[in-house]
Amino acid sequence: MADGGDSYKIELDRWSIKNNGTEAIKTSKGINDALKYAADQGYVEVILPLGTYLIDENNPIEPQSYMTLNLNGSTLKIQTNGLVGYAVILFQRNQQYSRITNGIIQGDKDTHDYMTIRSTHEGGHGIYVDNTPLIGSNIRFLTLDNLEIFNCTGDGIGLGSLYGQIAGYSFDSKFENGGISLTDGSLVANGNRIRSSVKIDLSDSHIVKWGYFGLYGDSYGGLGAGITSSLYDVIFYNKDNTFYSAKSNVQFHDEVQVPKGPSYAKIVVHQSVVPAAGQTTITLKVVEFAKNVYIEKCHIHDCRRLGISVSGAKQVYIRGNEIHHIKGTAPQGAIDIEDMYGFNQYIYIENNHLHDNEFYNIVAVAGKHISITNNAINGGTLAINVNVDKAVIDGNDLRDVGAQLAGEIIFSNNHLYATKIVLSAGDREILINGCLFHNSALNINRDKAYSVNINNCKFSNDKDFFSSFAGLGATISFSIEPQIFSDCVIEGGGVQGSSLTWVANETKNGWILNNMTLTSTKHDQNIITGLPPGSYLGCRFINPGPLSIVNNPQAEYEFNGCSFDWDTYTLFSTAINKKTAIFQVSNSLFSGKQNPAFYFADIGGEIIFTQNIFNYPVSTSIGVMIDFGWQTFSSECITLDGNKFKSNIALKAINASDPRSSLTQIIFKNNVVKTAVVNILVNPKHLQLNNIIDGILDSKVSNGITLPAAVTNLAVGKTTSGTIQVTWTASISPDIAKYEVAYSTDGTNFTIVNDAVVGTSCTLTGLTASTLYIIRITAIDSSNNRSLNNSTIQILTENALSGPNPVTSLTTGTLTPTSINVLWTPSTSPAASNTEIAYSSDTINYAVAGIVDKGVNSFTVTGLTAGKAYMIRVMTLDASRNRSIATTISATTAANGVPDTTAPVVKSYPDSVTFASNQTLLANLIANKEATIYYTTNGVTPTAASSIYSSPIPISTTTTLKYYAVDASLNASNVMTSTYSKQTFAIPNITTVTNGLLHSYDFSQDTGTAQTDLTGAMPLALNGYKTDGTEGRQGAGLKSTGTGYANNSDIANLGLSAGNSFTVVLMGAINMGTFSNNFFSSNKNNTAIEIGIPLTSILGRFQIGTYNVGALHVHPQVVVADTTNGNTAIARDDAATAASSISNGKGYVIQLTYDASTKLVSLYLNGTLNKSKVVNNHLKFEGLTISNSNTTVYALLVYNKILTSTELIQVSNELLT
């Protein structure tokens, strides 16, 4: 019987329906008939009485549009059958706004006849969108909720699609270089585009039926090896081959909506290289597919193939479902996004529980914008294949999962337990951020450098990891290609029988590990943890267990600002014949007991320790801090400079007393040793300089001679333009005989002033005024041994003449651990030629960092020490090298372990301009910090393999310049794009009247709001645009609303001088209702017309525009304004009762001729004389403004002669056409 209102409860007897699980044929037919009846009667809900309904395998239930089928707790059960494929509920009639809810759908998995027809029988679905539909598969807004679906021989829910390939189209070998205009459909030259000769017939029945088509790939989604872009343009044409319209930046695998009217279409692909024969597999299709599908709160289980399959659908929301125990035939998973490949888009898998499935839990073969968020996934595989773009995997709980991630992915905020993540081979970018790897592993296999970025993750291994998860292998396996780790923590040791990390000897240099922490990672079996070659900045190693490096003669390791804390084992060790190019440790802290920080059995390359602290405060036995296996060890050089070695007992700071150490160069200098001892063999290859051993300066050379200590407290006394007085404190070494005083102006070449000074002061004479001198003092003993590392001081002699003005407003910019950026306002002195930048760490001795051009206002001082205070001095130089008064500022570099994470900003000057056909621009690429700039000129996104910017780039053709900057910390800017458009509407495209034509410009293509530099085409610069569309270039013309645009106050190259005859032609339109407008005016400081010779004090300007005589009477006019007589109309149709000559919004050609011999000024409208008048004084261009009121200018031409009436008409007709 029928319920009241919008719901209809099916009348079982009326429709011969059985709800006791019998009579499948009658039941299926009855339900479908009842649904059709309800739809015809306008019901929006049909309610099925409670019971079990046996469904005929040959007659599935087909829901209606705009209707909810409420199963009301009933079961729809397929009749046992032997079909390869069936559906309990089938969508094949383009249903819209259909909903299935509140019931059970049951397949026949356990009773199915698998033997009569030999097949996988994987096509038996609970609910299916048909891929071979009776009417169509364009299903829209389908909701499936609160359903239990189980025991299907195939999928619980399948979203199929109709491929819809249109026969007879092949794009292979049908491309050529060049583009197609998106404004008129004409063929154009474009080195960054290829166009197809294929005409897409828009009268095809499929295109007509659905109103769209798309370009797709082969059966696997591939477009062919020759198609490298994902974008193309579509140009529509009328039947008579005239242009209709165009769509730009269409993506492959997307639908193209076809407008009503055009007959055919062509395509242009956004790439520069034409594919070779056989390299294009583009197909033309009209795909029928499901869109806006909601699968919610469903329980899907015990099906044979899949829980949910998506085989060509968009905007699919799979939310709040439980899918489990899918087993029987491949792929045996919960959710599969596969067939139709790139067509699958915007798939949202949220808040589901996926567990106990035989193989996959989620697999995505291809697609775009796939979001997997907040799911609980237990067991099985999570696979995102290489053809997936822009996938997001966020907030999931993964337990006992094997994940294969090959696509472009953001993997964030996930909690993993007993899970292994494999970043498969390929070049797709992946960002892993904020994840907890609990007893889990990460295997990096990407074969593109820096395609993996891992941030803010924790790898936590508890006591169960060692014994229970050996199958996971190493916690982190490093790829051959270098990648980036930042701010991650690794806690706990590795599994039984495997190291914490896996690193191949072939692993390349360049790994970046910033602020990494390894804590309590010592392996229970003492297995060594291998580290990949690269840069370790600010890392912490807290009881990390034994560490080692790869065996690769090209490997380079650099540790900077790191800390190490360990106890009863050797921290770093290398094995016999283990070779490395460079092993460098700087600014790091080693806190040990008595075991070595380093034991080198071999290295092959260079070892460098600088500015480190080795601290052993609680040693209980004599040990070694840095030890060597001299019987097998070899090295190019060992350098220890500026380190501190401290211990509570006499540990050996370095053990190099073995006679075999004589084969290796050792430099031990500027170190401080307390309590510990230094064991270095006295040998010609071993150098010990300026070390402080238990408070005593100790310098040794190869023969054991102790060198004198250098002087201290070097200071400057009185200074004049030609003299400098210096003083110092005597060397503390005994037996000092004399001091040598020398100076240099370049820091390299020194001139000895006096080599026998016996006191502690000296005056240097005969010096040059306003010159920077470096003074050096050397101590010499009675045996003529000379001190090393001698003190120097810098001082500037006074100016003999007045120097240039100093810079002002000195400030600091970006501070990094190794650099300081400063900015200033340059000197205003006319004599200034350069600016010198110097730095000092003691405010006395300055090192010149650089000299720049006087106009430069910033500089980055590099090569500094982290966490150290510096004084920066900036001085102006003139051509004679006279210096200004110094301007100084203090700054401190960033502290140890604080990386520079600020990306540079790079810009092009000029940026995105239009230029003349006879002009070559120079594009200057400038970054706001020290950086390497990479660029391309063919529109291709630049990479580190692209050209490196070193000087301005000449631009002489229409060019798309792309560029980005990378600083020393590998921070990369955004890729920027500047477009330089060569003027294609210059002479003779505007007019064929070219005799005497000095300048021309066509503004009719000049749309948008970006600034354009027209120097060379017209000597003017467009400026002052607003981005809100109210002013500037818009509506295919040059427009302003009163502030003055395209103005130039001083035109030197216009080609006209006093007394010249000339013609000005412009085309424009009035756009507002005031009707009093200037299209064009000469404008040099508002006095841009010179009237009279030689009465230069009488100056003015002239204007070409319109004038409002009455509310509806608008007429052309020329006005002369001068400082004596004010405004004087010299030519204007001012009849108050005349009909309007000019209408609002319509384009007109206004022409002004000036005859220098007769002084006749004539005004023409559309080539016809309007008014003329003799002016006693001559007119002169000295500047100009275009459109300084409510007008739009489309074209401007300037001639150095008077055009004839015939020429005037010809120009007017051509412009109007």
Secondary structure, 3 states (H helix, E strand, C coil): CCCCCCEEECCCCCCCCCCECCCHHHHHHHHHHHHHHHHHCCCCEEECCCCEEEECCCCCECCCCCEEEECCCCEEEECCCCCCEEEEEEECECCEEEEEEEEEEECCCCCCCCCCCCCCCCEEEEEEECCCCCCECCCEEEEEEEEEEECCCCEEEEECCECCECCCCCCCCCEEECEECCCCCCEECCCCCEEECCCEECCCHHHHHHCEEEEECCCCCCCCCCCCCCEEEEEEECCCCCEEEEEEEEECCCEEECCCCCCEEEEEECCCCCCCCCCCCCEEECCECEEEEEEECCEEECCCCEEEEECCEEEEEEECCEEECCCCCCCCEEEEECCCHHHCEEEEEECCEEECCCCEEEEEEEEEEEEEECCEEECCEEEEEEEEECEEEECCEEECCEEEECCCEEEECCEEECCEEEECCCCCCEEEECCEEECCEEEECCCCCCCEEEECCEEECCHHHHHHCHHHCCCEECCCCCCEEECCEEECCCCCCCCCEECCCCCCCCEEEECCEEECCCCCCCCCEECCCEEEECCEEECCCCEECCCEEEEEEEEECCEEECCCCCCEEECCCCCEEEEEEECCEEECCCCCCEEECCCEEEEEEECCEEEECCCCCCCEEEEECCCCCCCCEEEEECCEEEECCCCEEEEECCHHHHHCCEEEECCEEECCEEEECCCCCEEEEEEEECCEEEEECCCCCECCCCCEEEEEEEECCCCEEEEEECCCCCCEEEEEEEEECCCCCCEEEEEEECCCEEEECCCCCCCEEEEEEEEEECCCCECCCCCEEEEECCCCCCCCCCCEEEEEEEEECCEEEEEEECCCCCCEEEEEEEEECCCCCCEEEEEEECCCCEEEECCCCCCCEEEEEEEEEECCCCECCCEEEEEECCCCCCCCCCCCCEEEECCCCEECCCCCEEEEEEECCCEEEEEECECCCCCCCCEECCCCEEECCCEEEEEEEEECCCCECCCEEEEEEECCCCCCCCCCCCCCEEEEEEHHHCCCCCCCECCCCCCCECCCCCCCCCCEECCCCEECCCCCEEEECCCCCCCCCCCCCEEEEEEEEECCCCCCEEEEEECCCCCCEECCCCCCCCEEEEEEEEEEEECCEEEEEEEEEECCCEEEEEEECCCCCCCCCCCECCEEEEEEEEECCCCEEEEEECCEEEEEEECCCCCCCCCEEECCCCEEEEEEEEECCCCCHHHHHHHHHHHHC
